[in-house]
Structure formats: C-alpha cells, structure tokens
Amino acid sequence: MRLRMSLIAGALLAIITPLPAFAADTTPPSRPGGLMSCPPPSSQGGMVGICWTPSTDDSGSVAGYDVYRLTSTGFVKTSSPTSSPTIVGGLTLGRAYSFYLVARDLSGNVSAPSSFITLTATTGMQTPTPSPEPGDTQPPSQPQNVRDGCLWDFPGTAFCWDASTDNVGVTGYDIYRESISGGWIKVGSVGTQYRMFNEGGLVTGQYYTYSVVARDAAGNVSPPSTPTPILARQGLPTPSPSPTPTPSPTPTAGPCEVSYDSAMWSTGMAVWMSVKNTGTTPISIWSLEFDFPDAGQRFVSGHNANWSQSGRHVTARNVAWNAQIAPNATMNLGFNGSHTGLNPEPTAFTLNGMSCVVRP
C-alpha cells in the first residue's frame, strides 16, 4: 500500500512539474557567399543560373533561400529555392540582371544578404545572338567611388559617388541600404545634378551599408555599386536665433578676407566659407555677419560656428575650438540653407564690425 501511494505521488509530481524552457532560436543563418554563374541546362530562352556556397545555421538546418532581382522600382523576390543552384526564367534574352539572395532557417530568421551578382540572360549552354529589341535597352554604368566624409556634418549618414554614364542619359539614382532584418531596402532617390545623399533618424556612431543604382529614362538600371559602410554622425546643433545688431552702413576696413562658395539644387543650397586673418595680431571672439540678397534665402543648419538669422541678416559667432584666428591663418565654416528659386551670393561681409575683402 505504501509503495502504491509513493508511485502515485511520483506520477502526480511529474505531471505538475513544468518542463525546462528552451530559448527561442534568434540567430540567423550565415551570409550566402561565393555567388557565380551556372549555365542553365535548358535550351529555353531568357534564363540565368546562379550557384553559391551554402549557408550554415546554429540549428543545423537552413530551410531555404530567397532570390531577389533588381528592377526599376526596387528589388523583387523571384524564387525561393531550397539549395544551390537555382534557375531564374522569364527574362529578356541578352539583357543583364542583378541579383542577391538571403538564407532562411526553420525559425524564420533571415541572413544578411549575399554580395550582388550581375548576369546576362541566356538560353543555357547554347547562347545564340539575341534579336535586337526596340527602344533603349542599354543600362547605365555601375556607380563608382561611393565615399563617406564628402559632405558637411549632416545628422545621420551622408555620402557621395561618381557619375554613371549611359548611351542616352542617366536620369537619376536610387539609394539602397542593407536592412538589419536581411535584404536591401530602397531609402531614397536623387537626380543627376548633385550625386549626394543624406539619411537621418539613424543610430549615431553605427555604420550602415549602402549601394547606389543608376537608371535611365527607359527604366534600365545599372548594376548596384559596391556596398559601402557609412558612419552615422551626430551633426552639429542648430542654435536658436537671437537678436543681432545690424552692422554699420559704412564699416571700417578690417584685417580680414572672406570667401563664399555655394552649390544649389531645387530649393536647397550648401555653402562653403573661409575667413582669413590678414593682420599681424590674433583675432579673438569673432562675429562674422552678412545679408542674404534675396528674401527667400534661409539658413537651416551650419557647422564650425553658432549661426543665427534675423530677416535677411545672418550672423556666425565663434565656437570654443576656433575662438581665435592667428595672423595669416584661415578658418573654415559653412552652412546648409533653402531658397525659393533665387540664390544670389552675398557681396559684403564684416568681422567684428569691420569690413572684409571678398575673395572671388
């Protein structure tokens, strides 16, 4: 009897005792690598074959892969093979297409994207000369030299690149950022006048990887540029405007020389300035002032000075690290602004109430 009660108690304890909890799998598979062309075995037209090095996963199994193709509107998923290789059909014979792929595990975790690969659609082992297509079918060249550190200190990421070429003409560029959840997302588009891009709302001090794609009027897209990591920076704060005195109509000539260079686009502008001390004694605790010629010109954000604007009048006061300008030394500063269609350059500048020579 005592043995029977002991067995019953043990069974009840086993029923009510919770099973040990297992941590959910949150580790994605490794990034697919080694992408290369694998000639399609079929003789059907308009196909490409892609091979790659299989990904690995901590759970031991990779559930499959998703293959994405670049189009004029972004990357679209074309297939979901379970292993290498894969064949992508429905393409135009003789045209180049760009792809990347990601791996998935059984828990739904997605890997970082593979490198890009650009392939020409063929008919398999035999590649006949494609028939000419009507219209423009030639894509622009791949954007080159995507680089950090080419713009003023914007909050977030900011970068530039060199122009692509095209048989007819490049009409714009699309910007893609590698997503933390796997794949590439389109984060913006720019025209051809200024090949630069800025993205805010990012984590300061973290690197983000970008790729640039050129497009033409016919919807042809270039191969993506080489993925490039760009650092998200804090940027410099925009000070609150404060009342400033208007400089004297006839200020005394001072020992200073100012240069003012600007670039403009639709309703924006970027300005690069320098102030040189042409005297024999240091200039300390300085204040540079000028007037915008047009009422629609506005200061937005600046660097290397505390900037403010009242009406058309703009003032830049020194910050802690450049409060003194030594004799024959040059101090650089600048700002970004907006305009309403006209963006003439100021013609007169004063430093601590004294007029400066304007250097062309």
C-alpha positions in Angstrom: 0.0 0.0 0.0 2.8 2.3 1.0 4.6 1.6 -2.3 1.5 2.2 -4.3 1.0 5.7 -2.7 4.6 6.5 -3.4 4.2 5.7 -7.1 1.0 7.7 -7.4 2.7 10.7 -5.7 5.7 10.5 -8.1 3.3 10.4 -11.1 1.4 13.5 -9.9 4.7 15.3 -9.3 5.8 14.6 -12.8 2.6 15.9 -14.2 2.6 19.2 -12.4 6.4 19.9 -12.7 6.9 22.2 -15.7 9.3 21.2 -18.5 12.5 23.2 -18.8 12.2 26.2 -21.1 14.2 26.2 -24.2 15.5 29.6 -25.6 13.9 30.6 -28.9 16.2 30.5 -31.9 17.0 34.1 -32.8 20.3 33.5 -34.6 20.1 33.9 -38.4 22.0 31.7 -40.9 25.3 32.8 -42.2 25.5 35.1 -45.2 25.4 33.2 -48.5 28.7 33.5 -50.4 30.6 32.5 -53.5 27.9 33.6 -56.0 28.8 32.6 -59.5 27.1 32.0 -62.9 25.9 28.4 -63.5 24.8 27.9 -67.2 21.1 26.8 -67.3 20.8 23.3 -68.6 17.6 24.1 -70.6 17.5 25.4 -74.1 14.6 27.7 -73.3 15.3 31.4 -73.8 15.7 34.1 -71.2 17.2 32.3 -68.2 20.1 32.7 -65.8 21.6 30.2 -63.4 23.1 31.1 -60.0 25.3 28.9 -57.8 26.5 29.8 -54.3 28.2 28.4 -51.2 25.5 27.1 -48.8 24.9 29.0 -45.6 25.2 27.4 -42.2 22.9 27.8 -39.1 23.3 27.1 -35.4 20.2 24.9 -35.5 21.9 22.7 -38.1 19.4 23.3 -40.9 18.9 26.0 -43.5 15.2 25.9 -44.6 15.8 27.7 -47.9 16.9 30.8 -49.8 15.1 33.8 -51.3 16.4 35.2 -54.6 15.9 38.9 -55.3 16.2 40.7 -58.7 16.8 44.4 -59.2 14.1 46.2 -61.2 13.4 49.9 -62.0 11.2 50.1 -58.9 13.4 48.1 -56.5 14.4 44.5 -55.6 11.6 41.9 -56.1 11.7 38.3 -54.9 11.9 35.9 -57.9 12.2 32.5 -56.4 12.7 30.5 -53.1 15.0 27.5 -53.8 15.9 25.1 -51.1 19.5 24.8 -52.2 22.1 25.8 -54.8 21.9 26.1 -57.8 18.8 28.0 -58.9 17.4 28.9 -62.3 15.6 32.2 -62.9 13.5 32.4 -66.0 11.1 34.8 -67.7 14.0 37.2 -68.6 14.8 39.0 -71.8 17.5 37.3 -73.8 20.8 39.2 -73.9 19.9 41.6 -71.1 21.9 41.9 -67.9 20.2 41.5 -64.5 21.4 42.0 -60.9 20.6 39.6 -58.1 21.3 38.9 -54.4 20.0 36.2 -52.1 19.4 35.6 -48.4 19.1 32.3 -46.4 16.3 31.4 -44.0 16.3 28.9 -41.1 13.4 26.8 -39.7 12.6 29.6 -37.1 12.2 32.2 -39.8 15.5 34.0 -39.1 16.9 35.7 -42.3 20.6 36.0 -43.0 22.4 39.1 -44.1 22.2 39.5 -47.9 24.8 37.9 -50.2 27.0 40.0 -52.5 25.4 41.3 -55.7 25.9 39.3 -58.9 25.0 40.7 -62.4 24.3 38.1 -65.1 23.2 38.1 -68.7 20.1 36.1 -69.7 21.0 33.2 -72.0 19.4 30.1 -73.4 21.5 27.7 -71.4 24.7 26.0 -72.8 24.0 27.4 -76.3 23.8 31.2 -76.5 22.5 32.5 -79.9 22.9 36.1 -80.9 19.9 37.9 -79.4 17.4 39.6 -81.7 17.5 43.4 -81.4 14.9 44.9 -79.1 13.1 48.1 -80.0 14.0 51.2 -77.9 16.8 51.8 -75.4 17.8 48.6 -73.7 21.3 49.5 -72.6 21.7 50.1 -68.8 23.8 52.9 -67.3 27.3 52.0 -66.0 27.8 50.9 -62.4 28.1 53.9 -60.0 31.7 54.1 -58.6 33.6 55.6 -55.7 30.8 55.7 -53.1 32.5 57.5 -50.2 32.0 58.8 -46.8 33.3 62.2 -45.5 32.5 64.2 -48.6 29.7 66.4 -47.2 29.3 68.7 -44.2 28.4 67.3 -40.9 24.8 66.2 -41.5 23.0 64.4 -38.7 22.9 60.7 -39.8 24.7 59.3 -42.8 25.9 61.4 -45.7 27.9 60.2 -48.8 28.7 61.0 -52.4 29.6 59.0 -55.6 30.9 59.5 -59.1 28.6 59.9 -62.1 27.5 56.9 -64.2 27.4 57.0 -67.9 24.7 55.9 -70.4 24.2 55.7 -74.2 21.3 58.0 -73.9 21.5 59.6 -70.5 21.3 58.9 -66.8 18.1 60.4 -65.2 18.6 59.6 -61.6 20.0 57.4 -58.8 18.2 55.1 -56.3 19.8 54.5 -52.9 19.5 51.2 -51.1 20.5 50.3 -47.5 21.2 46.9 -46.1 18.4 46.0 -43.7 19.1 44.6 -40.2 16.3 42.1 -40.9 18.0 40.8 -44.1 18.0 42.2 -47.7 18.2 45.6 -49.2 15.6 48.4 -48.8 15.2 51.5 -51.0 15.7 54.6 -48.8 15.7 57.4 -51.4 16.2 58.7 -54.9 18.1 61.7 -56.2 18.6 63.4 -59.6 21.8 63.8 -61.5 22.8 67.4 -60.6 24.2 66.5 -57.2 25.4 63.0 -56.5 25.0 63.0 -52.8 22.6 61.5 -50.2 21.8 62.1 -46.5 19.6 59.9 -44.3 18.6 60.9 -40.8 16.9 59.0 -37.9 19.7 56.5 -37.5 21.8 55.4 -34.5 24.7 57.8 -34.1 28.1 56.0 -34.1 26.8 53.0 -36.1 27.8 52.0 -39.6 25.1 51.5 -42.2 25.9 49.8 -45.6 24.6 51.5 -48.8 24.6 50.7 -52.5 23.7 53.1 -55.4 21.9 52.2 -58.6 21.8 54.5 -61.7 18.7 54.5 -64.0 17.8 56.0 -67.4 14.6 57.2 -68.9 13.8 53.8 -70.4 13.8 52.2 -67.0 17.1 50.4 -67.5 19.1 50.1 -64.2 22.8 49.7 -63.7 24.5 47.1 -61.6 24.5 48.2 -57.9 27.6 49.9 -56.7 29.9 48.1 -54.4 28.3 48.0 -50.9 29.9 50.7 -48.8 29.7 51.2 -45.0 28.8 54.8 -43.9 29.1 56.1 -40.4 26.0 57.9 -38.8 27.2 61.1 -37.2 25.6 63.3 -34.7 25.9 66.5 -36.6 26.1 70.0 -35.1 23.1 71.5 -33.3 21.2 74.5 -34.9 21.3 77.3 -32.3 18.1 79.3 -31.5 18.0 82.6 -33.4 18.9 85.6 -31.3 18.6 89.3 -32.0 21.8 90.7 -33.5 22.8 94.2 -34.2 22.9 95.4 -37.8 26.4 96.3 -38.9 27.2 99.9 -39.6 26.4 101.1 -43.2 30.0 102.2 -43.6 32.1 99.8 -41.5 35.8 100.4 -41.1 38.1 98.2 -43.3 39.5 95.4 -41.2 42.3 92.8 -41.5 40.2 90.0 -42.9 39.4 88.3 -46.2 36.3 86.2 -46.8 35.4 83.6 -49.5 31.9 82.4 -50.2 31.2 79.4 -52.4 27.8 77.7 -52.9 26.0 74.9 -54.6 22.3 74.9 -55.1 19.5 72.4 -56.1 15.7 72.8 -56.5 15.1 74.6 -53.1 18.3 73.9 -51.2 21.8 75.1 -51.0 25.2 74.2 -49.4 27.7 77.0 -48.6 31.4 76.7 -48.0 33.1 79.8 -46.5 36.6 80.8 -45.2 37.8 83.7 -43.1 41.5 84.7 -43.2 43.2 87.0 -40.7 45.3 89.3 -42.9 46.6 91.3 -40.0 49.6 90.9 -37.6 47.7 90.2 -34.4 45.3 87.4 -33.5 41.5 88.0 -33.9 39.7 86.7 -30.8 36.0 86.2 -30.0 34.9 86.9 -33.5 31.5 87.6 -35.2 31.0 87.3 -38.9 28.0 89.0 -40.5 26.4 89.4 -43.9 23.0 89.9 -45.6 21.3 87.5 -48.0 20.4 89.4 -51.2 17.1 87.6 -51.6 14.3 87.4 -49.0 13.6 83.8 -49.8 17.1 82.6 -48.7 17.2 81.0 -45.3 19.8 79.4 -43.1 18.9 75.9 -42.0 21.9 74.3 -40.2 25.6 75.1 -40.0 29.0 74.0 -38.7 32.1 75.5 -37.1 30.1 78.5 -35.8 27.0 79.4 -33.8 24.7 80.5 -36.6 21.5 82.7 -36.5 19.4 84.7 -38.9 17.1 87.7 -38.5 15.3 88.7 -41.6 18.0 88.7 -44.3 20.8 89.3 -41.8 23.0 86.3 -40.9 25.5 86.1 -38.1 28.1 83.4 -37.4 29.8 83.6 -34.0 32.9 81.5 -33.0 32.6 78.3 -31.0 35.0 77.2 -28.3 37.5 75.5 -30.6 38.0 78.3 -33.1 37.6 81.5 -30.9 41.0 82.8 -32.0 42.2 83.2 -35.6 46.0 83.6 -35.7 47.7 86.1 -38.1 47.8 84.8 -41.6 45.6 81.8 -40.6 42.4 80.7 -42.3 39.3 79.4 -40.5 36.7 77.3 -42.5 33.0 77.3 -41.8 29.7 76.7 -43.7 26.0 76.0 -43.6 23.1 74.5 -45.5 20.1 76.5 -46.4 17.0 76.9 -48.5 15.7 79.3 -51.2 12.6 79.9 -53.3 14.2 79.9 -56.7 16.8 82.7 -56.5 20.1 82.1 -54.7 22.5 85.1 -55.3 25.7 85.2 -53.2 26.2 88.0 -50.6 28.6 90.7 -51.6 29.7 92.2 -48.3 30.9 90.8 -45.0 32.0 92.2 -41.7 34.1 90.6 -39.0 33.7 92.2 -35.5 32.1 95.2 -37.2 34.9 95.7 -39.7 34.5 95.1 -43.5 36.4 92.3 -45.1 37.9 91.9 -48.6 35.8 89.4 -50.6 37.9 86.9 -52.3 36.4 85.6 -55.6 
